[in-house]
Amino acid sequence: MKKDNKVELLSPAGNLEKLKIAFAYGADAVYGGVSHFSLRIRSGKEFSFETFKEGIDYAHARGKQVYATINGFPFNSQIDLLKKHIIKMAELEPDAFIVAAPGVVRLCRELAPQIPIHLSTQANVLNYLDAQVFWDMGVRRIIAAREISLKDVQEIKKHLPEMEIEIFVHGSMCFAYSGRCLVSAVQMGRVPNRGSCANDCRFEYTLYAANEDHSTLFRLEEEPGVGTYIFNAKDMNLASHVDEILESGAVDSIKIEGRTKSPYYAAVTAYAYRKAIDDFEAGKFEADKYQEELATTKNRGFTDAYLVHRPFDRTNTQNHEYALSKGSYEVSGLITEDEEHFMCKYKTYPNDEIEIFAPIGTPIDEVENEIGKIYKKEDGKFYVSFKKILTETNKELESVHSGNTNKIKLPGKLPYLTMLRVKNEEEQSNSCEGACNS
């Protein structure tokens, strides 16, 4: 649980690597779990009980927290398995369980009373009456419904000042209320509320109209500029409102969605929201700076959702044009644990200027040698450029592309979990066009 009055930054941990990245880039706590009884079966498979325990120990050694997800909705046939799972997860000593169903809350209190309970957003708490019910059951933190307003968060806090309140500030949004979607279950047999959503809402759909009297069926023409991604919600992005959230004094933890997202997403989102929190506390909040970072990640377009606007005020929460954009940057490489090499994730050629995106607080030394150089530009950012592309065994390559499993030598050491990134080709083209037209 939170150990002081400072707002906690809570990041997703889809696997052990992402857990380490989230902490390196500024998270105070992470959430994740093994696949059983979690709403992210795919990401849960990335963790075994052994590696999840390793992640918990890694976090605790650094004064960080790990919250274990047991937020699925079990059937009767699963309850005996659920009991065994709760006991086994408790043995790993996470800092809390994230639970959605009231019966599971009670079961966790009976079988693992030493583990605090956080109530999942799937329980869609919107008011202090419901919050009080769960407080009486032993819940000590609620993850409020994504549809809640900041005023309602403050009202809950006023009635239950000891109840910790956590809110989502970033990540994928479900078009269904509180994520209670059935489209995937009906179309694919994959039940969202049991963790196996197929993301059917992200697909293109063609609309048809039928006349029941004579069985005529015809396709409805797409309205120009509207598109066919009719269920596709934009991604939540509340970075510009972190100052309002913190000023409210009602929020104890801000949460980022994304256990199935990339390591780069885990890094950038943790970094941007860490900066937003720290800058607010230092009296120098700059929303544009955080948005610039977040725009480098893949996204479906951004919306500030419902926390600061009522749902009926919103007209821009759906993206009808595309399922996922590239983001403004591509991840070029990830620095290995020896800090002397990187693994290629995109493509790298000699003389490319590649930005260095390093964990918070890690020093970078400028260097130049026969391999290349690491240098700082006037924008305050560090870059690396290669004169030669050499593998770990000194084989020289003309270029290196994703899929190449050779470690590539760096001109000098860079911190473990540092990422290398370049503007994607569309952004480079736009930048060139802007420069040429100016």
RODO-2510 file (C-alpha; in nm, 4 decimals, decimal comma):
residues 438
     n   res          X          Y          Z
     1     m     0,0000     0,0000     0,0000
     2     k     0,0993     0,3636    -0,0394
     3     k     0,3408     0,4623     0,2344
     4     d     0,3160     0,8429     0,2300
     5     n     0,0944     1,1249     0,1106
     6     k     0,2548     1,1494    -0,2317
     7     v     0,0404     1,0402    -0,5262
     8     e     0,1505     0,6998    -0,6513
     9     l     0,2322     0,6332    -1,0171
    10     l     0,1092     0,2836    -1,1043
    11     s     0,2221     0,1182    -1,4282
    12     p     0,1359    -0,2073    -1,6058
    13     a     0,3753    -0,5021    -1,5849
    14     g     0,2972    -0,7525    -1,8587
    15     n     0,6167    -0,9470    -1,7927
    16     l     0,9384    -0,9256    -1,5911
    17     e     1,1162    -0,7043    -1,8442
    18     k     0,8289    -0,4542    -1,8529
    19     l     0,8189    -0,4554    -1,4729
    20     k     1,1844    -0,3541    -1,4610
    21     i     1,1328    -0,0934    -1,7340
    22     a     0,8354     0,0634    -1,5554
    23     f     1,0400     0,1090    -1,2398
    24     a     1,3438     0,2356    -1,4309
    25     y     1,1353     0,5059    -1,5971
    26     g     0,9586     0,6310    -1,2879
    27     a     0,6770     0,4059    -1,1639
    28     d     0,6233     0,3709    -0,7893
    29     a     0,4255     0,0498    -0,8264
    30     v     0,3171    -0,1974    -1,0931
    31     y     0,0284    -0,4370    -1,1383
    32     g     0,0246    -0,7735    -1,3121
    33     g    -0,0263    -1,1398    -1,2547
    34     v    -0,0202    -1,4914    -1,3879
    35     s    -0,2922    -1,5856    -1,6330
    36     h    -0,5314    -1,7550    -1,3892
    37     f    -0,8343    -1,5440    -1,2893
    38     s    -0,6874    -1,2267    -1,4411
    39     l    -0,8484    -0,9991    -1,6998
    40     r    -0,5350    -1,0100    -1,9139
    41     i    -0,4800    -1,3762    -1,9936
    42     r    -0,2370    -1,2994    -2,2758
    43     s    -0,0096    -1,0846    -2,0607
    44     g    -0,0528    -1,3177    -1,7639
    45     k     0,1031    -1,5984    -1,9650
    46     e     0,4225    -1,3919    -1,9715
    47     f     0,4537    -1,4457    -1,5965
    48     s     0,4976    -1,7768    -1,4188
    49     f     0,4616    -1,7957    -1,0421
    50     e     0,8416    -1,8044    -1,0249
    51     t     0,9023    -1,4969    -1,2405
    52     f     0,6202    -1,3058    -1,0727
    53     k     0,7838    -1,3748    -0,7372
    54     e     1,1145    -1,2590    -0,8868
    55     g     0,9436    -0,9372    -0,9910
    56     i     0,7989    -0,8847    -0,6432
    57     d     1,1408    -0,9365    -0,4835
    58     y     1,2987    -0,7013    -0,7410
    59     a     1,0417    -0,4341    -0,6550
    60     h     1,0722    -0,4708    -0,2790
    61     a     1,4521    -0,4442    -0,2970
    62     r     1,3970    -0,0993    -0,4508
    63     g     1,1221     0,0156    -0,2178
    64     k     0,8555    -0,0365    -0,4855
    65     q     0,5182    -0,2130    -0,4811
    66     v     0,3562    -0,4928    -0,6851
    67     y    -0,0206    -0,5506    -0,6975
    68     a    -0,1443    -0,8897    -0,8149
    69     t    -0,4521    -0,9121    -1,0365
    70     i    -0,7226    -1,1622    -0,9450
    71     n    -0,9943    -0,9598    -1,1144
    72     g    -1,1754    -1,2137    -1,3312
    73     f    -1,5349    -1,3205    -1,2731
    74     p    -1,5305    -1,6941    -1,1867
    75     f    -1,7973    -1,9551    -1,2549
    76     n    -1,9034    -2,2064    -0,9895
    77     s    -1,6879    -2,4728    -1,1497
    78     q    -1,3767    -2,2612    -1,0913
    79     i    -1,4157    -2,1762    -0,7242
    80     d    -1,2048    -2,4609    -0,5858
    81     l    -0,9265    -2,3657    -0,8286
    82     l    -0,9697    -2,0017    -0,7288
    83     k    -0,9202    -2,0840    -0,3606
    84     k    -0,5926    -2,2635    -0,4362
    85     h    -0,4840    -1,9737    -0,6581
    86     i    -0,5465    -1,7114    -0,3886
    87     i    -0,3429    -1,9090    -0,1361
    88     k    -0,0584    -1,9579    -0,3846
    89     m    -0,0540    -1,5918    -0,4881
    90     a    -0,0532    -1,4824    -0,1223
    91     e     0,2612    -1,6893    -0,0667
    92     l     0,4401    -1,4666    -0,3201
    93     e     0,3803    -1,1688    -0,0851
    94     p     0,2416    -0,9077    -0,3255
    95     d     0,1495    -0,5708    -0,1774
    96     a    -0,2200    -0,6072    -0,2654
    97     f    -0,4719    -0,8115    -0,4616
    98     i    -0,6768    -0,6373    -0,7295
    99     v    -1,0221    -0,7974    -0,7155
   100     a    -1,3490    -0,7245    -0,8983
   101     a    -1,6196    -0,9634    -0,7722
   102     p    -1,7640    -0,9160    -0,4195
   103     g    -1,7517    -1,2892    -0,3514
   104     v    -1,3841    -1,2999    -0,4429
   105     v    -1,3203    -1,0030    -0,2134
   106     r    -1,4705    -1,2006     0,0736
   107     l    -1,2764    -1,5129    -0,0240
   108     c    -0,9467    -1,3225    -0,0301
   109     r    -1,0193    -1,1777     0,3139
   110     e    -1,0829    -1,5297     0,4471
   111     l    -0,7870    -1,7057     0,2832
   112     a    -0,5261    -1,4281     0,2803
   113     p    -0,6237    -1,1648     0,5395
   114     q    -0,2684    -1,0289     0,5419
   115     i    -0,2940    -0,9077     0,1786
   116     p    -0,4707    -0,5704     0,1281
   117     i    -0,7548    -0,5610    -0,1250
   118     h    -0,7824    -0,3112    -0,4099
   119     l    -1,1195    -0,3083    -0,5849
   120     s    -1,0950    -0,3363    -0,9637
   121     t    -1,2429    -0,0745    -1,1948
   122     q    -1,4625    -0,3595    -1,3243
   123     a    -1,6698    -0,3159    -1,0074
   124     n    -1,7524     0,0332    -1,1501
   125     v    -1,7713     0,2297    -0,8245
   126     l    -1,9085     0,5771    -0,8970
   127     n    -2,0370     0,6922    -0,5574
   128     y    -1,9652     0,6874    -0,1850
   129     l    -2,2513     0,4466    -0,1085
   130     d    -2,0915     0,1666    -0,3088
   131     a    -1,7486     0,2625    -0,1816
   132     q    -1,8772     0,2329     0,1757
   133     v    -2,0092    -0,1180     0,1102
   134     f    -1,6683    -0,2332    -0,0083
   135     w    -1,4924    -0,0513     0,2770
   136     d    -1,7108    -0,2466     0,5187
   137     m    -1,6042    -0,5662     0,3395
   138     g    -1,2382    -0,4853     0,4039
   139     v    -1,1396    -0,3114     0,0772
   140     r    -0,8887    -0,0359     0,1412
   141     r    -0,8514     0,1048    -0,2114
   142     i    -1,1011     0,1450    -0,4929
   143     i    -1,0003     0,1779    -0,8554
   144     a    -1,2850     0,4011    -0,9619
   145     a    -1,4945     0,3432    -1,2735
   146     r    -1,3410     0,5054    -1,5787
   147     e    -1,6651     0,6975    -1,6276
   148     i    -1,6308     0,8797    -1,2943
   149     s    -1,5848     1,2570    -1,2690
   150     l    -1,3216     1,4248    -1,0559
   151     k    -1,5999     1,5906    -0,8528
   152     d    -1,7404     1,2477    -0,7689
   153     v    -1,3941     1,1253    -0,6699
   154     q    -1,3718     1,4190    -0,4303
   155     e    -1,7163     1,3406    -0,2916
   156     i    -1,6155     0,9805    -0,2181
   157     k    -1,3006     1,1032    -0,0473
   158     k    -1,5016     1,3470     0,1639
   159     h    -1,7240     1,0667     0,2951
   160     l    -1,4452     0,8058     0,3223
   161     p    -1,1183     0,9923     0,3878
   162     e    -0,9324     0,6725     0,4807
   163     m    -1,0277     0,4939     0,1566
   164     e    -0,7510     0,5164    -0,1021
   165     i    -0,8753     0,6111    -0,4499
   166     e    -0,7008     0,5101    -0,7696
   167     i    -0,7982     0,6354    -1,1143
   168     f    -0,6956     0,5461    -1,4685
   169     v    -0,5231     0,8293    -1,6510
   170     h    -0,3910     0,6659    -1,9666
   171     g    -0,4437     0,3770    -2,2057
   172     s    -0,6989     0,1840    -2,4055
   173     m    -1,0664     0,2593    -2,3514
   174     c    -1,3499     0,0114    -2,4006
   175     f    -1,6555     0,1338    -2,5879
   176     a    -1,8724    -0,0596    -2,3389
   177     y    -1,9539     0,0732    -1,9933
   178     s    -1,6748    -0,0060    -1,7454
   179     g    -1,5306    -0,2527    -1,9926
   180     r    -1,8271    -0,4878    -1,9626
   181     c    -1,8277    -0,5868    -2,3276
   182     l    -1,9892    -0,8945    -2,4814
   183     v    -1,8997    -0,8421    -2,8494
   184     s    -1,5941    -1,0666    -2,8353
   185     a    -1,7898    -1,3358    -2,6485
   186     v    -2,0733    -1,3347    -2,9030
   187     q    -1,8565    -1,3224    -3,2146
   188     m    -1,5470    -1,5177    -3,1145
   189     g    -1,6400    -1,7117    -2,8018
   190     r    -1,3690    -1,5248    -2,6122
   191     v    -1,5170    -1,3764    -2,2956
   192     p    -1,3827    -1,0303    -2,2022
   193     n    -1,4826    -1,0604    -1,8372
   194     r    -1,2771    -1,3762    -1,8089
   195     g    -0,9676    -1,2158    -1,9601
   196     s    -0,9688    -1,3343    -2,3207
   197     c    -1,1117    -1,0373    -2,5148
   198     a    -1,0348    -1,0556    -2,8879
   199     n    -1,0607    -0,6758    -2,9257
   200     d    -1,3422    -0,7063    -3,1782
   201     c    -1,4292    -0,3403    -3,1193
   202     r    -1,1070    -0,2411    -3,2974
   203     f    -1,2088    -0,3985    -3,6304
   204     e    -1,3625    -0,2392    -3,9353
   205     y    -1,7359    -0,3028    -3,9772
   206     t    -1,9578    -0,2636    -4,2808
   207     l    -2,3178    -0,1638    -4,2105
   208     y    -2,6154    -0,3279    -4,3848
   209     a    -2,9878    -0,2637    -4,3753
   210     a    -3,2518    -0,5355    -4,4157
   211     n    -3,6183    -0,5216    -4,5137
   212     e    -3,7930    -0,7995    -4,3223
   213     d    -4,0970    -0,8079    -4,5553
   214     h    -3,9074    -0,9228    -4,8624
   215     s    -3,5588    -1,0013    -4,7271
   216     t    -3,3836    -0,7249    -4,9170
   217     l    -3,0349    -0,6595    -4,7844
   218     f    -2,8232    -0,3664    -4,8942
   219     r    -2,5021    -0,2096    -4,7827
   220     l    -2,5106     0,1369    -4,6303
   221     e    -2,2643     0,3686    -4,7971
   222     e    -1,9940     0,4993    -4,5704
   223     e    -2,0267     0,8671    -4,4915
   224     p    -1,7166     1,0471    -4,6239
   225     g    -1,4625     1,1105    -4,3517
   226     v    -1,6429     0,9052    -4,0868
   227     g    -1,4896     0,5634    -4,1475
   228     t    -1,5919     0,2124    -4,0496
   229     y    -1,4260     0,1629    -3,7080
   230     i    -1,7603     0,2301    -3,5461
   231     f    -1,6862     0,0751    -3,2021
   232     n    -1,3266     0,1958    -3,1775
   233     a    -1,2688     0,4163    -2,8708
   234     k    -0,9737     0,6530    -2,8625
   235     d    -0,7091     0,6041    -2,5956
   236     m    -0,7431     0,7858    -2,2653
   237     n    -0,4800     1,0531    -2,2076
   238     l    -0,5095     1,2719    -1,8976
   239     a    -0,1496     1,3961    -1,8860
   240     s    -0,2657     1,7537    -1,9424
   241     h    -0,4936     1,7250    -1,6377
   242     v    -0,2470     1,5785    -1,3879
   243     d    -0,2243     1,9188    -1,2204
   244     e    -0,6029     1,9273    -1,1655
   245     i    -0,5999     1,5696    -1,0397
   246     l    -0,3246     1,6362    -0,7889
   247     e    -0,4730     1,9685    -0,6797
   248     s    -0,7979     1,7904    -0,5913
   249     g    -0,6256     1,6089    -0,3059
   250     a    -0,8668     1,3192    -0,3558
   251     v    -0,6552     1,0838    -0,5669
   252     d    -0,3983     0,8516    -0,4117
   253     s    -0,2814     0,6671    -0,7217
   254     i    -0,2845     0,7373    -1,0956
   255     k    -0,2865     0,4298    -1,3131
   256     i    -0,1690     0,3520    -1,6651
   257     e    -0,3405     0,0779    -1,8673
   258     g    -0,1393    -0,1547    -2,0884
   259     r    -0,0095    -0,4931    -1,9757
   260     t    -0,0200    -0,6169    -2,3366
   261     k     0,1509    -0,3045    -2,4723
   262     s     0,5168    -0,2833    -2,5750
   263     p     0,8199    -0,2265    -2,3501
   264     y     0,8554     0,1155    -2,5151
   265     y     0,4983     0,2051    -2,4165
   266     a     0,5735     0,0992    -2,0578
   267     a     0,8802     0,3243    -2,0560
   268     v     0,7327     0,6349    -2,2183
   269     t     0,4085     0,6391    -2,0221
   270     a     0,5892     0,5934    -1,6902
   271     y     0,8411     0,8618    -1,7871
   272     a     0,5802     1,1174    -1,9018
   273     y     0,3535     1,0799    -1,5985
   274     r     0,6521     1,0746    -1,3595
   275     k     0,7626     1,4064    -1,5079
   276     a     0,4085     1,5442    -1,4831
   277     i     0,3817     1,4541    -1,1136
   278     d     0,7294     1,5787    -1,0240
   279     d     0,6936     1,8984    -1,2273
   280     f     0,3611     1,9773    -1,0605
   281     e     0,5172     1,9381    -0,7187
   282     a     0,8054     2,1633    -0,8288
   283     g     0,5645     2,4280    -0,9597
   284     k     0,6632     2,3933    -1,3283
   285     f     0,3885     2,1849    -1,4889
   286     e     0,4176     2,1799    -1,8725
   287     a     0,1411     1,9770    -2,0378
   288     d     0,2807     2,0098    -2,3923
   289     k     0,6058     1,8435    -2,2864
   290     y     0,4298     1,5295    -2,1602
   291     q     0,1996     1,5136    -2,4626
   292     e     0,4982     1,5280    -2,6965
   293     e     0,6435     1,2189    -2,5294
   294     l     0,3145     1,0291    -2,5225
   295     a     0,2582     1,0980    -2,8930
   296     t     0,5669     0,8884    -2,9697
   297     t     0,3766     0,5731    -2,8681
   298     k     0,1361     0,3772    -3,0832
   299     n    -0,2177     0,4948    -3,0137
   300     r    -0,5730     0,5196    -3,1461
   301     g    -0,5840     0,8927    -3,1077
   302     f    -0,6255     1,0518    -2,7663
   303     t    -0,9219     1,1671    -2,5614
   304     d    -0,9367     1,3106    -2,2106
   305     a    -1,2380     1,0826    -2,1554
   306     y    -1,4788     1,1587    -1,8726
   307     l    -1,2892     1,2622    -1,5621
   308     v    -1,3095     1,6327    -1,6412
   309     h    -1,6081     1,6165    -1,8807
   310     r    -1,9406     1,4414    -1,8447
   311     p    -2,0011     1,1610    -2,0999
   312     f    -2,2854     1,3491    -2,2672
   313     d    -2,0483     1,6421    -2,3271
   314     r    -1,8112     1,4276    -2,5278
   315     t    -1,8184     1,4089    -2,9061
   316     n    -1,4618     1,2987    -2,9750
   317     t    -1,4122     0,9733    -2,7853
   318     q    -1,4405     0,7432    -3,0910
   319     n    -1,1846     0,6994    -3,3663
   320     h    -1,3699     0,5980    -3,6844
   321     e    -1,0705     0,6122    -3,9157
   322     y    -0,8084     0,3614    -3,8009
   323     a    -0,7481     0,0949    -3,5381
   324     l    -0,3958     0,1939    -3,4319
   325     s    -0,1495     0,4604    -3,5435
   326     k     0,2254     0,4156    -3,5459
   327     g     0,3051     0,7004    -3,3137
   328     s     0,5680     0,9571    -3,4033
   329     y     0,8717     0,7412    -3,3197
   330     e     0,9987     0,3900    -3,3858
   331     v     1,1978     0,1970    -3,1267
   332     s     1,5363     0,1404    -3,2861
   333     g     1,7001    -0,0655    -3,0135
   334     l     1,7101    -0,1783    -2,6499
   335     i     2,0325    -0,1657    -2,4464
   336     t     2,1365    -0,5031    -2,3043
   337     e     2,2209    -0,5813    -1,9435
   338     d     2,5972    -0,5545    -2,0042
   339     e     2,5359    -0,1906    -2,1101
   340     e     2,7815    -0,2289    -2,4003
   341     h     2,5451    -0,3518    -2,6748
   342     f     2,1948    -0,3068    -2,8095
   343     m     1,9443    -0,5395    -2,9697
   344     c     1,7995    -0,3972    -3,2915
   345     k     1,4215    -0,3457    -3,2925
   346     y     1,3798    -0,1514    -3,6173
   347     k     1,6624    -0,0685    -3,8601
   348     t     1,9975     0,1027    -3,8137
   349     y     2,2430     0,2310    -4,0749
   350     p     2,5826     0,3994    -4,0344
   351     n     2,5583     0,7747    -3,9712
   352     d     2,1906     0,7596    -3,8614
   353     e     2,1171     1,0074    -3,5828
   354     i     1,9413     0,8042    -3,3121
   355     e     1,7938     0,9524    -2,9975
   356     i     1,8821     0,7989    -2,6614
   357     f     1,5827     0,7544    -2,4283
   358     a     1,7267     0,6568    -2,0913
   359     p     1,5780     0,5640    -1,7527
   360     i     1,5198     0,8567    -1,5181
   361     g     1,8263     0,9769    -1,3305
   362     t     2,0830     0,7682    -1,5196
   363     p     2,4027     0,9475    -1,6301
   364     i     2,5190     0,9428    -1,9934
   365     d     2,8797     1,0148    -2,0924
   366     e     2,9710     1,1669    -2,4273
   367     v     3,2235     0,9663    -2,6259
   368     e     3,3640     0,9339    -2,9772
   369     n     3,5729     0,6501    -3,1190
   370     e     3,6066     0,4247    -3,4235
   371     i     3,2613     0,2674    -3,3628
   372     g     3,0727     0,5961    -3,3407
   373     k     2,9813     0,8701    -3,0992
   374     i     2,7440     0,9519    -2,8159
   375     y     2,6743     1,3230    -2,7951
   376     k     2,4393     1,5865    -2,6551
   377     k     2,2633     1,8389    -2,8765
   378     e     2,1300     2,1869    -2,8101
   379     d     1,7835     2,0414    -2,7444
   380     g     1,9268     1,8854    -2,4276
   381     k     1,8841     1,5307    -2,5580
   382     f     2,1530     1,2679    -2,6122
   383     y     2,2049     1,0896    -2,9429
   384     v     2,4157     0,8068    -3,0815
   385     s     2,5534     0,7708    -3,4332
   386     f     2,7483     0,4725    -3,5669
   387     k     3,0521     0,4900    -3,7937
   388     k     3,0597     0,1098    -3,8000
   389     i     2,7952    -0,1469    -3,7165
   390     l     2,9790    -0,4267    -3,5397
   391     t     2,8380    -0,7415    -3,3839
   392     e     2,9566    -0,8768    -3,0511
   393     t     3,2082    -1,0925    -3,2450
   394     n     3,3364    -0,7907    -3,4449
   395     k     3,1622    -0,8833    -3,7688
   396     e     3,0918    -0,5619    -3,9588
   397     l     2,7450    -0,5186    -4,1105
   398     e     2,6233    -0,2712    -4,3708
   399     s     2,3085    -0,2265    -4,1627
   400     v     2,1066    -0,4098    -3,8993
   401     h     1,7323    -0,4731    -3,8945
   402     s     1,4739    -0,6091    -3,6519
   403     g     1,4897    -0,9861    -3,6412
   404     n     1,8688    -0,9838    -3,6256
   405     t     1,9538    -1,1513    -3,2955
   406     n     2,3165    -1,0351    -3,2818
   407     k     2,4172    -0,7921    -3,0114
   408     i     2,5457    -0,4704    -3,1716
   409     k     2,8349    -0,2836    -3,0120
   410     l     2,7879     0,0669    -2,8733
   411     p     3,0522     0,3407    -2,8917
   412     g     3,0310     0,3676    -2,5131
   413     k     2,8289     0,2345    -2,2242
   414     l     2,4613     0,3255    -2,1895
   415     p     2,2368     0,2367    -1,8931
   416     y     2,0572    -0,0994    -1,8987
   417     l     1,7002    -0,0723    -2,0324
   418     t     1,7827     0,2464    -2,2244
   419     m     1,5956     0,2629    -2,5542
   420     l     1,7127     0,4000    -2,8870
   421     r     1,4508     0,5673    -3,1027
   422     v     1,4095     0,7464    -3,4338
   423     k     1,1247     0,9434    -3,5861
   424     n     0,9165     0,7187    -3,8068
   425     e     0,9425     0,7768    -4,1778
   426     e     0,6091     0,9599    -4,2007
   427     e     0,7173     1,2028    -3,9287
   428     q     1,0529     1,2556    -4,0991
   429     s     0,8741     1,3260    -4,4251
   430     n     0,6413     1,5745    -4,2546
   431     s     0,9351     1,7445    -4,0815
   432     c     1,1190     1,7748    -4,4121
   433     e     0,8082     1,9084    -4,5865
   434     g     0,7579     2,1639    -4,3114
   435     a     1,1201     2,2718    -4,3288
   436     c     1,1119     2,2912    -4,7079
   437     n     0,7931     2,5005    -4,7023
   438     s     0,9116     2,7412    -4,4364
***
